[in-house]
C-alpha cells in the first residue's frame, strides 16, 4: 500500500504510520513534490504521538512510477494528488483513491479484501473535494494538524475494518 501527499512530511507519513500500526500491513508513503530527505514535520509527529503512534525515522521521498506500480492500493490526500498519480501511471487508475474516498466506499460494502479494490473502483462517485480531500496542515496552527490527524485516524479505522474482512 502506498500513501501520497505533496511534500511527504505531514499527511502521507501520518497515514502511513496509522495504517501500519493499526493493520500490520506493509505501507509506504511518498510525495508528488517531496521535500526529499526531510523528516516528518514535528507537529505531525506530535499529533501521531497523541494517537499513541511513533513516526520513527521517516524520511520524505519523491513519488515515482515504480512505487505506484509496486503498490496494490494507492491512497492520496486529495483529488489533485489522485489525478497526479493517475497522470503519471495511467494503469493505476483502478487502484488509486483518496484516503477519505476509499474509507467511505469501503465502509459501505461487505466485500472481502481480494474483491474490494476492484469493486470500489466501479462504485466511484463524482469527485467531491469537501468529502474526499484532507487539507494540508503544514505551517498552520496546531489545531489544524490535530484535526488532520483526526480525519486520517477515522479514515484509517474504516479502511482497516474493510481490509480485515
Backbone as a chain_set.jsonl record, in Angstrom:
{"seq": "XXXXXXXXXXXXXXXXXXXXXXXXXXXXXXXXXXXXXXXXXXXXXXXXXXXXXXXXXXXXXXXXXXXXXXXXXXXXXXXXXXXXXXXXXXXXXXXXXXXXXXXXXXXXXXXXXXXXXXXXXXXXXXXXXXXXXXXXXXXXXXXXXXXXXXXXXXXXXXXXXXXXX", "coords": {"N": [[0.856, -1.162, 0.0], [0.475, 2.249, -0.736], [0.795, 5.602, 0.293], [0.033, 8.928, -0.552], [0.949, 12.351, -0.616], [1.698, 15.851, -0.839], [4.395, 17.021, 0.048], [5.348, 14.915, 1.553], [5.778, 15.001, 4.283], [3.847, 15.471, 6.174], [0.767, 14.748, 5.899], [0.79, 12.225, 4.362], [2.883, 10.683, 5.677], [1.73, 10.543, 8.25], [-0.632, 9.096, 7.724], [0.528, 6.769, 6.685], [1.907, 5.706, 8.961], [-0.228, 5.4, 10.754], [-1.814, 3.507, 9.356], [-0.011, 1.343, 9.165], [0.469, 0.774, 11.894], [-2.092, 0.082, 12.79], [-2.974, -1.938, 11.127], [-0.919, -3.677, 10.49], [0.029, -4.045, 7.991], [2.179, -3.809, 5.057], [3.171, -0.689, 4.424], [3.877, 2.241, 2.636], [5.026, 5.616, 1.939], [4.949, 8.62, -0.079], [5.756, 11.678, -1.833], [4.273, 14.014, -4.127], [5.606, 16.307, -4.662], [7.94, 16.068, -3.128], [9.779, 16.861, -0.169], [12.511, 15.843, -0.275], [14.36, 13.674, 1.74], [13.849, 14.988, 4.117], [12.721, 14.843, 7.542], [9.664, 13.702, 9.145], [7.289, 16.28, 9.681], [7.492, 18.18, 12.656], [5.161, 18.88, 14.092], [3.334, 17.114, 12.978], [4.433, 14.684, 13.804], [4.063, 15.003, 16.534], [1.246, 15.055, 16.682], [0.719, 12.435, 15.882], [1.919, 11.064, 18.028], [0.137, 11.78, 20.034], [-1.902, 10.132, 19.339], [-0.881, 7.778, 20.05], [1.151, 6.713, 18.486], [4.35, 6.257, 17.116], [6.336, 8.055, 14.894], [8.791, 7.237, 14.109], [11.741, 7.013, 12.178], [11.079, 8.502, 9.825], [11.663, 9.427, 6.445], [11.321, 11.731, 3.929], [10.277, 11.027, 0.576], [10.351, 11.102, -3.013], [7.594, 10.639, -5.153], [7.257, 8.115, -7.606], [6.848, 6.28, -10.712], [7.622, 3.575, -10.261], [7.149, 3.105, -7.534], [4.372, 3.393, -7.457], [3.581, 1.344, -9.225], [4.394, -0.893, -7.765], [2.635, -0.982, -5.653], [-0.377, -2.347, -4.257], [-2.55, -0.884, -3.644], [-3.231, 2.541, -3.822], [-3.382, 5.37, -1.93], [-4.434, 8.67, -1.642], [-3.958, 12.052, -0.427], [-5.539, 14.082, -1.473], [-7.889, 14.888, -4.137], [-6.505, 16.104, -6.201], [-3.921, 15.037, -5.864], [-4.534, 12.381, -6.429], [-5.211, 12.62, -9.135], [-2.698, 13.381, -10.144], [-1.148, 11.079, -9.626], [-2.45, 9.237, -11.3], [-2.111, 10.487, -13.785], [0.644, 10.201, -14.151], [0.896, 7.454, -13.997], [-1.089, 5.784, -15.68], [-2.149, 3.181, -15.635], [-2.713, 2.742, -13.027], [-5.173, 3.64, -12.333], [-7.47, 2.167, -11.451], [-6.753, 1.376, -8.913], [-6.279, 3.556, -7.344], [-7.206, 5.929, -5.008], [-8.623, 8.639, -3.091], [-7.81, 8.947, 0.367], [-9.988, 9.386, 2.096], [-12.118, 8.938, 0.35], [-11.781, 6.192, -0.322], [-12.125, 5.097, 2.239], [-14.786, 5.854, 2.818], [-16.221, 4.547, 0.751], [-15.434, 1.906, 1.237], [-16.509, 1.443, 3.762], [-19.138, 1.18, 3.168], [-19.619, -1.309, 2.101], [-19.593, -4.911, 2.111], [-17.663, -6.498, 1.112], [-14.863, -8.753, 0.772], [-11.279, -8.464, 1.114], [-9.835, -9.389, -1.342], [-11.633, -8.811, -3.463], [-12.323, -6.248, -2.986], [-10.921, -3.779, -3.777], [-11.182, -3.615, -6.618], [-13.97, -3.668, -6.826], [-14.676, -1.322, -5.473], [-13.592, 0.593, -7.127], [-15.363, 0.459, -9.257], [-17.581, 1.527, -8.052], [-17.093, 4.134, -7.706], [-17.73, 7.559, -7.109], [-18.773, 10.807, -8.413], [-16.172, 13.265, -8.12], [-15.81, 14.83, -4.948], [-14.614, 17.322, -3.411], [-14.99, 18.385, -0.779], [-15.682, 16.171, 0.705], [-13.742, 14.325, 0.029], [-11.085, 15.328, 0.128], [-8.212, 15.894, 2.188], [-7.124, 18.508, 3.907], [-4.079, 20.449, 3.693], [-2.085, 20.665, 6.458], [0.342, 21.86, 6.957], [2.448, 24.185, 8.492], [0.307, 25.483, 9.58], [-1.908, 26.528, 12.264], [-1.625, 24.501, 15.253], [-4.045, 23.294, 15.911], [-5.215, 22.722, 13.467], [-3.505, 20.743, 12.514], [-3.997, 18.751, 14.368], [-6.705, 18.296, 13.777], [-6.45, 17.331, 11.181], [-5.024, 14.956, 11.688], [-7.005, 13.628, 13.128], [-8.974, 13.297, 11.137], [-7.576, 11.602, 9.389], [-7.15, 9.429, 11.116], [-9.785, 8.495, 11.601], [-10.527, 7.754, 8.984], [-8.601, 5.79, 8.459], [-9.327, 3.869, 10.367], [-11.792, 2.956, 9.268], [-10.833, 1.936, 6.845], [-9.095, -0.108, 7.696], [-10.911, -1.818, 8.98], [-12.39, -2.653, 6.736], [-10.38, -3.915, 5.187], [-9.716, -5.996, 6.843], [-11.749, -7.795, 6.636]], "CA": [[0.0, 0.0, 0.0], [1.227, 3.492, -0.843], [0.043, 6.796, 0.638], [0.653, 10.04, -1.27], [0.539, 13.742, -0.436], [2.61, 16.739, -1.578], [5.789, 17.067, 0.495], [5.644, 13.668, 2.255], [6.254, 15.267, 5.653], [2.701, 15.649, 7.09], [-0.384, 13.861, 5.743], [1.079, 10.842, 3.96], [3.532, 9.89, 6.717], [0.788, 10.252, 9.338], [-1.486, 7.996, 7.266], [1.377, 5.57, 6.594], [2.152, 5.153, 10.286], [-1.515, 4.948, 11.293], [-2.187, 2.267, 8.676], [0.916, 0.275, 9.55], [0.25, 0.43, 13.306], [-3.423, -0.49, 13.036], [-3.272, -3.079, 10.267], [0.223, -4.576, 10.356], [0.35, -4.199, 6.569], [3.338, -3.113, 4.506], [2.687, 0.606, 3.947], [4.917, 3.228, 2.349], [4.47, 6.898, 1.537], [5.782, 9.434, -0.964], [5.158, 12.963, -2.151], [4.302, 14.457, -5.527], [6.623, 17.366, -4.66], [8.531, 15.722, -1.836], [10.949, 17.526, 0.408], [13.297, 14.615, -0.189], [15.339, 13.569, 2.808], [13.409, 15.646, 5.358], [11.935, 14.003, 8.454], [8.269, 14.097, 9.317], [7.093, 17.572, 10.332], [7.433, 17.968, 14.111], [3.763, 18.927, 14.546], [2.724, 15.845, 12.546], [4.934, 13.653, 14.712], [3.395, 15.224, 17.822], [-0.148, 14.617, 16.525], [0.746, 10.969, 15.906], [2.186, 10.624, 19.407], [-1.114, 11.931, 20.779], [-2.722, 8.97, 18.985], [-0.167, 6.598, 20.519], [1.962, 6.159, 17.401], [5.654, 6.884, 16.909], [6.65, 8.186, 13.463], [10.083, 6.631, 13.836], [12.731, 7.793, 11.442], [10.542, 8.774, 8.489], [12.419, 10.293, 5.547], [10.488, 12.032, 2.764], [10.781, 10.59, -0.726], [9.609, 11.529, -4.187], [6.756, 9.653, -5.819], [7.683, 7.722, -8.939], [6.062, 5.168, -11.247], [7.977, 2.278, -9.663], [6.433, 2.988, -6.259], [2.953, 3.192, -7.775], [3.439, 0.008, -9.805], [4.606, -1.92, -6.739], [1.563, -0.943, -4.656], [-1.668, -2.938, -4.615], [-3.526, 0.16, -3.388], [-2.622, 3.859, -3.657], [-4.301, 6.28, -1.254], [-3.898, 10.021, -1.729], [-4.551, 13.02, 0.486], [-6.528, 14.903, -2.177], [-8.241, 14.534, -5.516], [-5.404, 16.57, -7.056], [-2.869, 14.021, -5.787], [-5.019, 11.209, -7.167], [-5.061, 12.941, -10.557], [-1.27, 13.362, -10.469], [-0.723, 9.674, -9.668], [-3.023, 8.615, -12.494], [-1.476, 11.094, -14.963], [1.978, 9.607, -14.296], [0.768, 5.99, -14.065], [-2.493, 5.547, -16.048], [-2.613, 1.831, -15.286], [-3.045, 2.724, -11.604], [-6.483, 4.264, -12.14], [-8.417, 1.345, -10.692], [-6.28, 1.117, -7.547], [-5.917, 4.832, -6.731], [-8.34, 6.609, -4.385], [-8.241, 9.457, -1.952], [-7.955, 8.19, 1.613], [-11.368, 9.507, 2.593], [-12.992, 8.288, -0.64], [-11.68, 4.748, -0.127], [-12.727, 4.781, 3.538], [-16.244, 5.997, 2.698], [-16.732, 3.469, -0.092], [-15.181, 0.62, 1.9], [-17.432, 1.305, 4.89], [-20.49, 0.908, 2.669], [-19.679, -2.613, 1.457], [-19.21, -6.056, 2.934], [-16.758, -7.319, 0.323], [-13.585, -9.099, 1.376], [-10.149, -7.764, 0.508], [-9.471, -9.666, -2.735], [-12.55, -8.184, -4.415], [-12.661, -4.914, -2.507], [-10.363, -2.661, -4.536], [-11.824, -3.562, -7.936], [-15.385, -3.318, -6.654], [-14.804, 0.081, -5.089], [-13.33, 1.406, -8.324], [-16.598, 0.506, -10.056], [-18.58, 2.292, -7.296], [-16.582, 5.502, -7.519], [-18.71, 8.623, -7.321], [-18.129, 12.034, -8.896], [-15.313, 13.87, -7.101], [-16.398, 15.784, -4.007], [-13.484, 17.76, -2.586], [-15.339, 18.578, 0.636], [-15.718, 14.853, 1.342], [-12.609, 13.49, -0.352], [-9.774, 15.911, 0.382], [-7.696, 16.199, 3.514], [-6.361, 19.741, 3.733], [-2.672, 20.457, 4.083], [-1.939, 21.407, 7.715], [1.718, 22.331, 7.141], [2.643, 25.569, 8.929], [-0.962, 26.02, 10.081], [-1.999, 26.353, 13.724], [-1.627, 23.095, 15.654], [-5.409, 22.763, 15.91], [-5.455, 22.155, 12.136], [-2.744, 19.488, 12.433], [-4.755, 17.784, 15.166], [-7.912, 17.969, 13.004], [-5.988, 16.485, 10.072], [-4.734, 13.641, 12.262], [-8.292, 13.005, 13.468], [-9.584, 12.856, 9.873], [-6.821, 10.438, 8.936], [-7.4, 8.331, 12.04], [-11.126, 7.959, 11.329], [-10.494, 7.08, 7.683], [-7.794, 4.577, 8.614], [-10.144, 2.873, 11.075], [-12.719, 2.372, 8.301], [-10.059, 1.169, 5.872], [-8.604, -1.325, 8.36], [-12.072, -2.721, 9.138], [-12.706, -3.233, 5.424], [-9.309, -4.8, 4.756], [-9.685, -7.147, 7.741], [-12.858, -8.719, 6.37]], "C": [[0.905, 1.229, 0.0], [0.308, 4.656, -0.526], [0.797, 7.998, 0.07], [0.061, 11.377, -0.832], [1.538, 14.605, -1.209], [4.059, 16.557, -1.144], [6.262, 15.784, 1.169], [6.263, 13.925, 3.625], [5.106, 15.457, 6.641], [1.664, 14.548, 6.879], [-0.012, 12.428, 5.388], [1.884, 10.077, 5.001], [2.617, 9.602, 7.916], [-0.097, 9.072, 8.946], [-0.698, 6.687, 7.187], [1.544, 4.921, 7.966], [0.873, 4.694, 10.969], [-1.914, 3.615, 10.678], [-1.297, 1.105, 9.111], [0.646, -0.179, 10.986], [-1.065, -0.303, 13.524], [-3.732, -1.723, 12.203], [-2.148, -4.1, 10.208], [0.643, -4.782, 8.915], [1.622, -3.448, 6.207], [2.828, -1.829, 3.853], [3.886, 1.522, 3.746], [4.235, 4.55, 2.021], [5.472, 7.641, 0.669], [5.043, 10.725, -1.25], [5.279, 13.317, -3.613], [5.306, 15.589, -5.723], [7.387, 17.251, -3.346], [9.693, 16.623, -1.456], [11.923, 16.398, 0.761], [14.352, 14.714, 0.912], [14.926, 14.21, 4.122], [12.65, 14.664, 6.244], [10.478, 14.465, 8.471], [8.235, 15.449, 10.048], [6.896, 17.341, 11.83], [6.003, 18.012, 14.647], [3.017, 17.658, 14.148], [3.15, 14.714, 13.466], [4.257, 13.774, 16.081], [1.936, 14.75, 17.773], [-0.237, 13.096, 16.518], [0.989, 10.442, 17.314], [0.942, 10.751, 20.273], [-2.07, 10.772, 20.497], [-2.023, 7.662, 19.365], [0.745, 5.959, 19.496], [3.24, 6.961, 17.236], [5.966, 6.891, 15.418], [8.015, 7.605, 13.127], [11.004, 7.569, 13.091], [12.285, 8.034, 9.998], [11.452, 9.732, 7.719], [11.59, 10.482, 4.282], [11.134, 11.536, 1.476], [9.817, 10.987, -1.823], [8.813, 10.363, -4.763], [7.323, 9.363, -7.197], [6.867, 6.533, -9.4], [6.383, 3.814, -10.621], [7.264, 2.061, -8.339], [4.952, 2.705, -6.495], [2.729, 1.783, -8.307], [3.546, -1.09, -8.761], [3.463, -2.002, -5.73], [0.298, -1.628, -5.154], [-2.8, -1.938, -4.437], [-2.768, 1.459, -3.164], [-3.688, 4.781, -3.077], [-3.667, 7.667, -1.232], [-4.614, 10.949, -0.758], [-5.67, 13.811, -0.178], [-6.831, 14.349, -3.559], [-7.141, 14.97, -6.487], [-4.251, 15.565, -7.041], [-3.281, 12.766, -6.559], [-4.847, 11.428, -8.665], [-3.594, 12.903, -10.993], [-0.74, 11.933, -10.555], [-1.186, 9.04, -10.966], [-2.404, 9.191, -13.768], [-0.103, 10.475, -15.226], [1.939, 8.092, -14.494], [-0.673, 5.625, -14.407], [-3.018, 4.161, -15.691], [-3.004, 1.715, -13.817], [-4.431, 3.275, -11.311], [-7.386, 3.456, -11.218], [-7.982, 1.071, -9.256], [-5.912, 2.394, -6.794], [-7.166, 5.588, -6.299], [-7.797, 7.666, -3.434], [-8.489, 8.605, -0.708], [-9.402, 8.209, 2.088], [-12.359, 8.847, 1.639], [-12.977, 6.775, -0.425], [-12.344, 4.337, 1.181], [-14.249, 4.814, 3.455], [-16.839, 4.851, 1.874], [-16.567, 2.111, 0.585], [-16.146, 0.382, 3.053], [-18.831, 0.924, 4.434], [-20.615, -0.448, 1.989], [-19.255, -3.703, 2.434], [-18.245, -6.977, 2.191], [-15.484, -7.622, 1.09], [-12.456, -8.484, 0.547], [-9.872, -8.129, -0.953], [-10.361, -8.955, -3.764], [-12.773, -6.7, -4.131], [-12.184, -3.787, -3.417], [-11.031, -2.525, -5.9], [-13.287, -3.145, -7.824], [-15.549, -1.848, -6.303], [-14.492, 1.005, -6.254], [-14.607, 1.538, -9.144], [-17.702, 1.31, -9.361], [-18.184, 3.753, -7.09], [-17.637, 6.513, -7.912], [-18.011, 9.829, -7.933], [-17.296, 12.655, -7.771], [-16.051, 14.899, -6.256], [-15.296, 16.24, -3.05], [-13.821, 17.919, -1.104], [-15.364, 17.25, 1.394], [-14.435, 14.06, 1.134], [-11.246, 14.025, 0.06], [-9.471, 16.057, 1.869], [-6.763, 17.385, 3.325], [-4.949, 19.647, 4.272], [-2.494, 21.292, 5.355], [-0.551, 22.011, 7.922], [1.744, 23.824, 7.445], [1.348, 26.251, 9.383], [-0.959, 25.895, 11.607], [-2.148, 24.871, 14.084], [-3.031, 22.493, 15.676], [-5.751, 22.158, 14.558], [-4.701, 20.843, 11.953], [-3.495, 18.402, 13.193], [-6.026, 17.354, 14.427], [-7.56, 17.066, 11.824], [-5.718, 15.066, 10.577], [-6.021, 12.907, 12.625], [-9.008, 12.512, 12.219], [-8.891, 11.598, 9.366], [-7.109, 9.221, 9.81], [-8.758, 7.681, 11.785], [-11.156, 7.201, 10.015], [-9.721, 5.773, 7.777], [-8.585, 3.5, 9.346], [-11.12, 2.192, 10.128], [-11.999, 1.49, 7.285], [-9.598, -0.154, 6.483], [-9.751, -2.315, 8.566], [-12.396, -3.406, 7.819], [-11.642, -4.236, 4.978], [-9.214, -6.046, 5.616], [-10.798, -8.156, 7.471], [-12.383, -9.932, 5.597]], "O": [[1.954, 1.25, 0.644], [-0.823, 4.708, -1.008], [2.02, 8.092, 0.182], [-1.153, 11.522, -0.694], [2.164, 14.118, -2.15], [4.863, 15.998, -1.889], [7.466, 15.589, 1.339], [7.141, 13.19, 4.078], [5.356, 15.593, 7.839], [1.671, 13.538, 7.583], [-0.462, 11.499, 6.059], [1.602, 8.898, 5.21], [2.717, 8.539, 8.528], [-0.294, 8.151, 9.74], [-1.196, 5.629, 7.572], [1.343, 3.715, 8.111], [0.885, 3.698, 11.692], [-2.308, 2.693, 11.393], [-1.787, 0.012, 9.391], [0.599, -1.378, 11.262], [-1.141, -1.21, 14.353], [-4.65, -2.476, 12.528], [-2.391, -5.268, 9.907], [1.517, -5.602, 8.635], [2.082, -2.575, 6.944], [2.13, -1.882, 2.841], [4.792, 1.574, 4.578], [3.018, 4.602, 1.846], [6.667, 7.346, 0.672], [3.856, 10.856, -0.95], [6.262, 12.968, -4.268], [5.797, 15.8, -6.832], [7.469, 18.199, -2.565], [10.47, 17.076, -2.297], [12.122, 16.058, 1.927], [15.112, 15.678, 1.004], [15.583, 14.0, 5.142], [12.003, 13.748, 5.737], [10.124, 15.486, 7.883], [9.06, 15.712, 10.923], [6.205, 16.402, 12.225], [5.666, 17.26, 15.561], [2.163, 17.179, 14.894], [2.332, 13.885, 13.864], [3.92, 12.768, 16.706], [1.453, 14.12, 18.714], [-1.169, 12.528, 17.087], [0.342, 9.487, 17.745], [0.713, 9.921, 21.154], [-2.941, 10.466, 21.311], [-2.506, 6.576, 19.045], [1.084, 4.782, 19.621], [3.216, 8.192, 17.216], [5.873, 5.858, 14.754], [8.356, 7.495, 11.949], [11.035, 8.772, 13.351], [13.046, 7.79, 9.062], [11.945, 10.717, 8.269], [11.201, 9.508, 3.638], [12.35, 11.607, 1.297], [8.624, 11.18, -1.589], [9.309, 9.239, -4.846], [7.812, 10.265, -7.877], [6.257, 5.845, -8.582], [5.487, 2.984, -10.469], [6.82, 0.95, -8.051], [4.354, 1.875, -5.81], [1.793, 1.102, -7.889], [2.863, -2.11, -8.86], [3.341, -3.002, -5.022], [-0.06, -1.51, -6.326], [-3.881, -2.109, -5.001], [-1.79, 1.495, -2.418], [-4.76, 4.951, -3.657], [-2.507, 7.821, -0.851], [-5.731, 10.67, -0.322], [-6.645, 14.174, 0.48], [-6.136, 13.474, -4.074], [-6.877, 14.289, -7.478], [-3.67, 15.273, -8.086], [-2.465, 12.166, -7.258], [-4.393, 10.535, -9.381], [-3.286, 12.442, -12.092], [0.032, 11.612, -11.458], [-0.407, 8.381, -11.654], [-2.192, 8.456, -14.733], [0.272, 10.249, -16.376], [2.849, 7.517, -15.091], [-1.418, 5.198, -13.525], [-4.217, 3.994, -15.469], [-3.566, 0.7, -13.405], [-4.822, 3.368, -10.148], [-7.997, 4.009, -10.304], [-8.781, 0.577, -8.46], [-5.303, 2.33, -5.727], [-8.061, 5.854, -7.1], [-6.64, 7.596, -3.019], [-9.281, 7.662, -0.735], [-9.967, 7.172, 2.437], [-13.342, 8.255, 2.085], [-14.033, 6.146, -0.353], [-13.053, 3.332, 1.225], [-14.924, 3.916, 3.958], [-17.846, 4.259, 2.263], [-17.459, 1.265, 0.513], [-16.556, -0.753, 3.296], [-19.623, 0.404, 5.22], [-21.635, -0.714, 1.353], [-18.631, -3.427, 3.458], [-18.036, -8.117, 2.606], [-15.07, -6.847, 1.952], [-12.669, -8.043, -0.582], [-9.685, -7.215, -1.756], [-9.879, -8.545, -4.82], [-13.35, -5.986, -4.951], [-12.978, -2.924, -3.79], [-11.406, -1.421, -6.293], [-13.779, -2.36, -8.635], [-16.473, -1.196, -6.791], [-15.068, 2.088, -6.356], [-14.9, 2.613, -9.667], [-18.658, 1.73, -10.013], [-18.862, 4.501, -6.386], [-18.342, 6.351, -8.908], [-16.781, 9.873, -7.971], [-17.676, 12.577, -6.603], [-16.809, 15.723, -6.767], [-15.073, 15.622, -2.009], [-12.987, 17.604, -0.256], [-15.094, 17.216, 2.595], [-14.079, 13.22, 1.96], [-10.335, 13.239, 0.318], [-10.358, 16.308, 2.686], [-5.733, 17.275, 2.659], [-4.661, 18.871, 5.183], [-2.728, 22.5, 5.333], [-0.296, 22.615, 8.964], [1.133, 24.623, 6.736], [1.314, 27.47, 9.547], [-0.094, 25.225, 12.172], [-2.72, 24.09, 13.323], [-3.181, 21.288, 15.477], [-6.499, 21.182, 14.494], [-5.206, 19.927, 11.304], [-3.613, 17.271, 12.721], [-6.384, 16.177, 14.449], [-8.303, 16.136, 11.511], [-6.141, 14.092, 9.954], [-6.113, 11.692, 12.448], [-9.59, 11.427, 12.229], [-9.55, 10.64, 8.961], [-7.291, 8.114, 9.302], [-8.866, 6.455, 11.757], [-11.744, 6.122, 9.933], [-10.149, 4.757, 7.229], [-8.515, 2.329, 8.973], [-11.268, 0.97, 10.175], [-12.496, 0.427, 6.91], [-9.704, -1.203, 5.847], [-9.581, -3.515, 8.35], [-12.65, -4.61, 7.791], [-11.976, -5.295, 4.447], [-8.682, -7.06, 5.166], [-10.784, -9.256, 8.025], [-13.181, -10.816, 5.285]]}, "num_chains": 1, "name": "protein.A"}
